[in-house]
Amino acid sequence: MDIIGFAGRYARSDITRFHMPGHKGTPLVGAEPLDITEISGADSLYAAEGIIAESERKTSAAFGSARSLYSAEGSSLSIKSALLMLRIFFGRKIRIAAARNCHRAFIDGCALTGAEAVWIYPQKRESLCTVGITPSDVGKTLELGDIDCVYITSPDYYGSIADISRIARQCHQKNALLIVDNAHGAYLAFAGEPAMHPLALGADIVCDSAHKTLPVYTGGAYLHISADAPSELCSLAKPAMAMLGSTSPSYLILASLDNCAKLLHGSLPDEIKRACRRVCGIKKLMSERGIPDLSAEPLKITIDCAAVGYYGYEFADMLRKSKMECEYSDKRAVVLMLSPYNTQRDFARLEEFLQNVKIKDAIRLTAGVLNTPLRAVLSIRQASLSACELLPAADSVGRICARPALNCQPSVAAVMPGEMITRECAEICAENGIDSIAVVKEQQRR
């Protein structure tokens, strides 16, 4: 019996439901008969011994991890749980070298655990949604010493991919662990050769949003622990997730993760490879037409709209008029996320659009990113847990940031909690549509 089978059998059982949830299986929207709680036989996510535990083992085998754990609260829970797990593992406050294009879950995790973030500033900074972290950038930060682990986001929102294997080797030479937020790249484990998933490239802990690129309900995610990571992490992961996660995880999400595990042991890997080849053909068409693609991912297309004479927002509206909705757009680019479940009609519609879109003169854009490190006045924890007030970006200069100023997830924050807001920060926020910034109240600082 698996999760899907158990839920289906229960839905057909004619059992009176004197338990949560309140809809009692009545098909008001449609999925209610399968939406159950941790009743007898259903197993318990944070103390899994039955069908959930078996499903997680299937997923671990598919990804080649020492252990893979389910999250019904996205990779946000996985990221925060990873930091808490390491706080318990080291038995003290940890010091993390981190790229600034991090999801706010990482920043919240630092606030909750007291972890100190040592920001990695790359030599080349392009936008608030991507950052070119190189092994050299990581190596220089590791030379500062006393770094417990390195945290990077790869792929980023634009689809840039870091050199995980070289970064992992540098981390391990300095006895530091490597955590990768691979939220956008769960499918990379099945995209073919060369290996692209961080687990296969040397990362110790990987957080995947299954729902972003695999056939899983929104909120389904994984926390993977590598076979080469310290073995103690495998036993610490569930307790860490239990401390931060809901005691009522969605059984519908868990059932979808279970179904995905079965598909990953079936035809889905081949279907992913076929979809990658189909997207490769679209990227070839773009290249022939002179439309730049900023993504290195095989199932993501990031159109550099400004390079062909459009603002990203404008291009997104053009796509909508042609019955296509993008994942994200900003001033420069449009992000398209594809999967094996896009139909041939979907691919043909996109190809027709790209074949016929008019190419115009490029629009010159300013980078809109910080060129110099900011001065930290408070720790992330101190600032995040302080009383704050929301100010217009232009009025926040000289104040201490209380919440990260972000415009997409994950992205490069214009300013992080605890940092002093400069005139440059405020201008960058304005350029990127961030109208207000949360700042620490003055009396709190005193």
Helices and strands as residue ranges (DSSP letters): H 3-11, G 32-34, G 45-47, H 51-63, E 67-71, H 74-90, E 95-99, H 104-113, E 116-120, H 135-142, E 149-153, H 164-173, E 177-181, G 186-190, G 198-201, E 205-208, H 210-213, E 221-225, H 232-244, H 251-264, H 268-289, E 300-304, G 305-308, H 312-321, E 328-329, E 333-337, H 344-356, H 380-384, E 388-392, G 393-395, H 423-431, E 436-440, H 442-445
